[in-house]
Amino acid sequence: MSFFAPLPAPPTKLGVYRVLSARAGVHVSPLCLGTMTIGDKWSDIMGFMDKESGFKLLDAYFDKGGNFIDTANAYQDGTSEEFIGEWAQKRGIRNQLVIATKYSGVYTKGNPAVKQHVNFVGNSLKSMYLSLDDSLKKLRTTYIDIFYLHWWDYDTSIEEIMDGLHNLVVQGKVMYLGISDTPAWIVAKCNQYALDHGKTPFVVYQGEWSILQRSFERDIIPMAASFGMALAPWGVLAHGKIRSDAEEQRRRETKEEGRKSLEGWERTPEQVTITHALEKVAKEVGARNISAVAIAYIMQKTTYVFPVIGGRKVEHLEQNLEALDITLSSEQVAFLESQVSFDPGFPQSLIGDGSEPSYLLKLGGHFQRLSARPVLGAPAL
């Protein structure tokens, strides 16, 4: 191909890449492929997926233009990382991928040679180094694009964690840092420590967020905006509970229940209500499936949002891609949000969320807000 020849059109909008965040110039697909389902150890809770079907899903994602893959040390007792590493090596595409993995979870439970697991779990420096070393081997690579702290253990100091993670970046074993499932105030302290001491800050936050679970909007979104972080929400489809009445009936009849949870595989009344609302909006925008509308809703709430989308079948991936063609109106967003109650809590209930001057401020005059944190409901970047 000539240097000046234009590139062919991408196979899908997965191949129209976006900068990860204000602090990370790497370019990634708008939808991140979550791989908790890829592996052969958790079929009793995640549904069956052998290596062949896992490779088929990975192939479909990459061939459609996807480059952003999310996993963790403990997913599928380590076989998620193993499958991804083997697949990427066989295709010779490691450097074309942006691979994110995590440490904190205990990942040695399936290894009979390990009798004491205590230092293979949590946020400590030892857990961090052991986990990364094993992840590099399983992924068959010399570096990790995004290395997440998976969840906050309340035992390890901010200084130990941020100093340790920074050293991994300096060593060239890790490029970017992320944090998951951690209170916003702790992330803020971590990043401020890093910025104040010349260390590497977190550039992406991962956590649960969906039309049914909006706690993300209280403190995590404004915290991320303040530090220039991306958002990689999981659970966007409510762990498979966003599905039509017809699909639920089909699963009853075929006994293909899918992912298990503490509340069972069937939808709750609240989940049924929101799926009916999503069906209404899907008809209005001409969408073929409600999962795409649920994903589009999240992507339009603020900037730098990269939903982590899982699934076990290529058809699930194809359905989710439709989200990239959907634009919801402010009225449609408001309608969806009206179906499930959400209390922003104090102090937002008193002073607002910063998107406009609060009523307390207005008591002293007339104000025009020229800049503010990203407004929830604004189009995504």
Secondary structure, DSSP 8 states (H G I E B T S, - for coil): --TTS-----SSGGGS-EEEETTEEEEE-SSEEE-TT-SSS-HHHH----HHHHHHHHHHHHHTT--EEE--TTGGGGHHHHHHHHHHHHHT-GGG-EEEEEESS---TT-TT----GGGSSSSHHHHHHHHHHHHHHTT-S-EEEEEE-S--SSS-HHHHHHHHHHHHHTTSEEEEEEES--HHHHHHHHHHHHHTT---EEEEEEE-BTTB-GGGTTHHHHHHHTT-EEEEE-TTGGGT---HHHHHHHHHH----S--TT-SS--HHHHHHHHHHHHHHHHHT-S-HHHHHHHHHHTTSSSB--EE--SSHHHHHHHHGGGG----HHHHHHHHHTS-----TTHHHH--SSS--HHHHTT--------S--TTS---
